Amino acid sequence: MFKKLTALVMACALVFGLTSVAGAAPAANSKREITYKGQVYTVPVKTDKIVIVGALEAMEDALVLNFKPLGAPTTGGTFPALFSRITKGVQGIGEKTQPNLETILKLKPDVILTSTKFPAETNEKLSKIAVTIPVSHISTDWVNNLKLLGDLIGNKNAATQAVLQYQRELALVKKALAPKLEDKTVMAIRIRAGNLFIYPKDVFFNPSLYRDLGASVPKEVAAAKAQQNLSLEKFAEINPDYLFVQFSPEENADQPKALEELQKNPIWKSLKAVKNGHVYVNIVDPLAQGGTAYSKISFLQALKQTKLYKGK
């Protein structure tokens, strides 16, 4: 009798175990709907099978969340050093603006994070491989962008903590800098292909400078609709008091000495920011996008080490 009872219990346990496993399988493949930038996407409940295509904003978010994607874009055939912590063993899927669809297809991603800078036809082709979400390149969307990735990979808490970290840092830095920035002209520029570029007030590091730290928006920045090339002569007319410069060798391959030559130019030397020692070059990684949690936190931390913050 005891043996029969034991056998019956074991049989029931086996059946129950198989039923549990069978019931768990659909859960692993179950879907849900998320909303991002007004669009609804059907995605897995949780996934780490994500390929990032062109969206360096998403790469910076991955840095903050310590997330390693299945595939990621390269720059000049390699991953930028900025992303070394999350790209070891990761498959390169082509250059930032030239994704390799065949390589992406072989990776079998659940989700592709692309860029709002991409043309619609590129995103349409990618969407035939997997759910494709264009990540905003507008700096003021940084919280939504970070929370999107946190939600997809099941790490909302880390995303929230990063936002709170930035808010704490900002309160301290703004208290020290706001009086110094009042009635001053503050600008951030990027040197690309040897040229000076400014950006709209909602792009690059501009929201950190103007919205967060309270500097006034120069009229040239307010008028910019996209990345805009300015001649040195035109830039000298703006004559900023404080200037942040981003210069990357990768973006100036044909003119590697562009920054050095600029710094020797008499017009450049005449700028107030130059004469007063308030030009800050690459205080964060020169490839940092500016409008991400990573860029914004790094920028505040770097500011605290500058003459602008420490000086009288």
C-alpha positions as CSV (number, residue, x, y, z in Angstrom):
1,M,0.0,0.0,0.0
2,F,2.8,2.4,1.0
3,K,4.7,1.6,-2.3
4,K,1.5,2.3,-4.4
5,L,0.9,5.6,-2.5
6,T,4.5,6.6,-3.1
7,A,4.3,5.8,-6.7
8,L,1.1,7.7,-7.1
9,V,2.6,10.8,-5.4
10,M,5.7,10.7,-7.6
11,A,3.5,10.3,-10.7
12,C,1.4,13.3,-9.6
13,A,4.5,15.3,-8.9
14,L,5.9,14.4,-12.4
15,V,2.7,15.3,-14.1
16,F,2.5,18.6,-12.1
17,G,6.1,19.4,-12.9
18,L,5.5,18.8,-16.6
19,T,2.4,20.9,-16.5
20,S,4.3,23.8,-14.8
21,V,7.0,23.7,-17.4
22,A,4.5,23.5,-20.2
23,G,2.6,26.4,-18.7
24,A,5.9,28.5,-18.3
25,A,6.8,28.2,-21.9
26,P,4.2,30.6,-23.2
27,A,5.1,33.1,-20.5
28,A,8.6,33.2,-21.8
29,N,7.3,34.1,-25.3
30,S,4.4,36.3,-24.1
31,K,4.0,39.8,-25.5
32,R,2.9,43.1,-24.2
33,E,2.3,46.6,-25.6
34,I,4.4,49.6,-24.7
35,T,4.0,53.2,-25.8
36,Y,6.9,55.4,-26.7
37,K,6.6,58.8,-28.4
38,G,2.9,58.2,-29.1
39,Q,3.5,55.0,-30.9
40,V,2.4,51.5,-29.6
41,Y,4.8,48.6,-30.0
42,T,4.3,44.9,-29.2
43,V,7.4,43.5,-27.5
44,P,8.4,40.6,-25.3
45,V,7.6,40.9,-21.6
46,K,11.4,41.1,-21.1
47,T,14.3,40.6,-23.6
48,D,18.0,41.0,-23.9
49,K,17.9,40.2,-27.6
50,I,18.2,43.8,-28.7
51,V,20.2,45.2,-31.6
52,I,21.1,48.9,-31.7
53,V,21.3,50.4,-35.1
54,G,22.5,54.0,-35.6
55,A,21.1,55.2,-32.3
56,L,24.2,56.2,-30.3
57,E,21.7,57.7,-27.8
58,A,20.6,54.1,-27.1
59,M,24.2,53.0,-26.8
60,E,24.8,55.6,-24.1
61,D,21.6,54.4,-22.3
62,A,23.0,50.9,-22.5
63,L,26.2,52.2,-20.8
64,V,24.1,53.6,-17.9
65,L,22.2,50.4,-17.5
66,N,25.2,48.2,-18.0
67,F,23.4,46.4,-20.8
68,K,25.2,44.5,-23.6
69,P,23.2,44.4,-26.9
70,L,23.3,41.6,-29.4
71,G,24.6,43.9,-32.1
72,A,25.8,47.5,-32.2
73,P,27.0,50.1,-34.8
74,T,30.7,50.7,-35.4
75,T,32.7,53.8,-36.2
76,G,35.4,53.3,-38.8
77,G,34.9,49.5,-38.5
78,T,35.4,49.4,-34.7
79,F,33.4,50.2,-31.6
80,P,34.3,53.6,-30.1
81,A,36.3,53.3,-26.8
82,L,33.4,55.1,-25.1
83,F,31.4,51.9,-25.3
84,S,34.2,49.3,-24.5
85,R,32.4,48.3,-21.3
86,I,29.4,47.0,-23.2
87,T,30.8,45.9,-26.6
88,K,33.2,43.1,-25.8
89,G,32.0,40.1,-27.8
90,V,29.2,42.1,-29.4
91,Q,28.5,41.7,-33.1
92,G,29.2,44.8,-35.2
93,I,26.2,45.4,-37.5
94,G,27.7,48.1,-39.8
95,E,28.5,51.7,-39.6
96,K,26.2,54.2,-37.8
97,T,24.4,55.3,-41.0
98,Q,25.0,52.1,-43.0
99,P,23.5,49.1,-41.1
100,N,24.1,45.6,-42.6
101,L,20.6,44.1,-42.8
102,E,21.9,40.6,-43.4
103,T,24.0,40.6,-40.3
104,I,21.1,41.9,-38.2
105,L,18.8,39.2,-39.6
106,K,21.2,36.5,-38.6
107,L,21.2,37.8,-35.0
108,K,17.4,37.2,-34.7
109,P,16.7,40.1,-32.4
110,D,13.4,40.6,-30.6
111,V,13.7,44.4,-30.9
112,I,15.8,46.8,-33.0
113,L,16.5,50.3,-31.6
114,T,17.1,52.6,-34.5
115,S,17.3,56.4,-34.7
116,T,14.8,59.1,-35.5
117,K,17.6,60.5,-37.7
118,F,17.1,57.5,-40.1
119,P,15.0,57.8,-43.2
120,A,11.6,56.1,-43.0
121,E,12.5,53.6,-45.7
122,T,15.5,52.3,-43.6
123,N,13.3,51.9,-40.5
124,E,10.7,50.1,-42.7
125,K,13.3,47.6,-43.9
126,L,14.5,47.0,-40.3
127,S,10.9,46.5,-39.1
128,K,10.6,43.5,-41.4
129,I,13.3,41.8,-39.3
130,A,12.0,42.7,-35.8
131,V,10.0,45.3,-33.9
132,T,11.8,48.5,-34.7
133,I,11.7,51.5,-32.4
134,P,13.2,54.8,-33.6
135,V,14.9,56.3,-30.5
136,S,14.7,60.1,-30.3
137,H,17.8,62.1,-30.9
138,I,16.2,65.2,-29.3
139,S,18.0,65.8,-26.0
140,T,14.8,66.7,-24.1
141,D,13.6,63.1,-24.6
142,W,16.5,61.7,-22.5
143,V,14.3,60.4,-19.7
144,N,11.9,58.7,-22.0
145,N,14.7,57.1,-23.9
146,L,16.4,55.7,-20.8
147,K,13.1,54.4,-19.4
148,L,12.4,52.8,-22.8
149,L,15.5,50.6,-22.6
150,G,15.0,50.0,-18.9
151,D,11.5,48.8,-19.6
152,L,12.5,46.5,-22.4
153,I,15.3,44.7,-20.5
154,G,13.3,44.6,-17.2
155,N,15.5,47.1,-15.3
156,K,13.2,50.1,-14.7
157,N,14.7,50.7,-11.3
158,A,18.2,51.4,-12.7
159,A,16.7,53.9,-15.1
160,T,14.9,55.6,-12.4
161,Q,18.0,55.8,-10.2
162,A,20.0,57.3,-13.0
163,V,17.4,60.1,-13.4
164,L,17.4,60.8,-9.7
165,Q,21.2,60.9,-9.7
166,Y,21.2,63.5,-12.3
167,Q,18.6,65.6,-10.5
168,R,20.7,65.5,-7.3
169,E,23.9,66.5,-9.2
170,L,22.1,69.3,-11.1
171,A,20.8,70.9,-7.9
172,L,24.4,71.2,-6.6
173,V,26.0,72.4,-9.8
174,K,23.2,74.9,-10.7
175,K,23.5,76.5,-7.3
176,A,27.2,77.2,-8.0
177,L,27.0,78.1,-11.7
178,A,23.7,80.0,-12.2
179,P,25.1,83.3,-10.8
180,K,28.1,83.0,-13.0
181,L,26.1,82.3,-16.2
182,E,23.7,85.1,-15.7
183,D,23.9,87.7,-18.5
184,K,26.7,85.7,-20.2
185,T,26.8,84.0,-23.6
186,V,27.4,80.3,-23.2
187,M,27.7,77.9,-26.2
188,A,28.6,74.3,-27.0
189,I,30.0,73.5,-30.4
190,R,31.2,70.5,-32.3
191,I,34.0,70.4,-34.8
192,R,33.3,68.1,-37.7
193,A,35.3,67.8,-40.9
194,G,37.2,70.9,-39.7
195,N,34.0,73.0,-39.5
196,L,32.3,74.6,-36.5
197,F,28.7,73.4,-35.8
198,I,26.1,74.7,-33.5
199,Y,22.8,72.9,-32.6
200,P,19.2,73.8,-31.8
201,K,18.4,74.5,-28.2
202,D,16.9,71.0,-27.7
203,V,19.8,69.1,-29.2
204,F,23.4,68.2,-28.1
205,F,24.4,69.6,-24.7
206,N,22.2,72.7,-25.1
207,P,19.4,71.6,-22.8
208,S,21.9,71.0,-20.0
209,L,23.3,74.5,-20.5
210,Y,20.1,76.4,-21.1
211,R,17.1,74.5,-19.6
212,D,18.9,72.9,-16.7
213,L,21.7,75.4,-15.7
214,G,19.7,78.5,-16.7
215,A,22.0,80.1,-19.2
216,S,20.3,82.3,-21.8
217,V,19.8,80.9,-25.3
218,P,21.8,82.8,-27.9
219,K,19.7,84.0,-30.8
220,E,21.8,81.9,-33.2
221,V,21.0,78.8,-31.2
222,A,17.4,79.7,-31.0
223,A,17.2,80.1,-34.7
224,A,19.0,76.8,-35.6
225,K,16.6,74.2,-37.0
226,A,19.3,71.5,-37.2
227,Q,23.0,71.0,-37.0
228,Q,24.3,74.3,-38.5
229,N,27.7,75.2,-39.9
230,L,29.1,78.6,-38.9
231,S,32.2,80.3,-40.3
232,L,34.8,81.4,-37.7
233,E,34.0,85.0,-38.6
234,K,30.3,84.6,-37.9
235,F,31.1,82.7,-34.7
236,A,33.4,85.6,-33.6
237,E,30.4,88.0,-33.9
238,I,28.6,85.9,-31.3
239,N,31.8,86.0,-29.1
240,P,30.8,83.7,-26.3
241,D,32.0,84.2,-22.7
242,Y,32.0,80.5,-22.0
243,L,32.6,77.9,-24.7
244,F,32.5,74.1,-24.7
245,V,34.1,72.4,-27.6
246,Q,33.8,68.7,-28.7
247,F,36.5,67.5,-31.1
248,S,36.8,63.8,-32.2
249,P,39.5,62.5,-34.5
250,E,36.9,60.1,-35.9
251,E,34.8,63.0,-37.1
252,N,37.8,64.9,-38.5
253,A,39.7,62.2,-40.2
254,D,40.5,64.3,-43.3
255,Q,41.5,67.3,-41.1
256,P,43.1,65.8,-38.0
257,K,44.8,69.1,-37.0
258,A,41.6,71.2,-37.4
259,L,41.4,72.0,-33.7
260,E,45.1,72.8,-33.4
261,E,44.9,75.1,-36.4
262,L,41.8,76.8,-35.1
263,Q,43.5,77.5,-31.8
264,K,46.3,79.3,-33.7
265,N,43.9,81.5,-35.7
266,P,44.0,85.2,-34.6
267,I,40.2,85.4,-34.9
268,W,39.8,82.5,-32.5
269,K,42.3,84.1,-30.1
270,S,40.3,87.3,-30.1
271,L,37.2,85.5,-28.5
272,K,36.4,86.5,-24.9
273,A,36.2,82.8,-23.9
274,V,39.7,82.2,-25.2
275,K,41.2,85.3,-23.7
276,N,39.7,84.6,-20.3
277,G,40.6,80.9,-20.2
278,H,37.0,79.7,-20.5
279,V,37.2,77.4,-23.5
280,Y,36.6,73.8,-22.3
281,V,37.7,71.1,-24.9
282,N,36.4,67.6,-24.6
283,I,35.5,67.7,-20.9
284,V,33.5,64.6,-21.7
285,D,34.1,62.0,-24.4
286,P,34.1,63.8,-27.8
287,L,31.6,61.3,-29.2
288,A,29.1,61.8,-26.4
289,Q,25.8,62.7,-27.8
290,G,25.0,65.3,-25.2
291,G,21.3,64.6,-24.7
292,T,21.4,61.3,-22.8
293,A,21.5,60.3,-19.2
294,Y,25.2,59.3,-19.7
295,S,26.2,62.5,-21.4
296,K,24.2,64.7,-18.9
297,I,25.6,63.1,-15.8
298,S,29.1,63.0,-17.2
299,F,28.9,66.7,-18.2
300,L,27.8,67.8,-14.7
301,Q,30.6,65.7,-13.1
302,A,33.1,67.2,-15.5
303,L,31.9,70.8,-14.9
304,K,32.7,70.4,-11.2
305,Q,36.4,70.0,-12.2
306,T,36.6,73.2,-14.3
307,K,37.8,76.7,-13.7
308,L,34.2,77.8,-14.4
309,Y,32.9,75.9,-11.3
310,K,35.9,76.2,-9.0
311,G,37.0,79.8,-9.9
312,K,35.8,83.0,-8.3
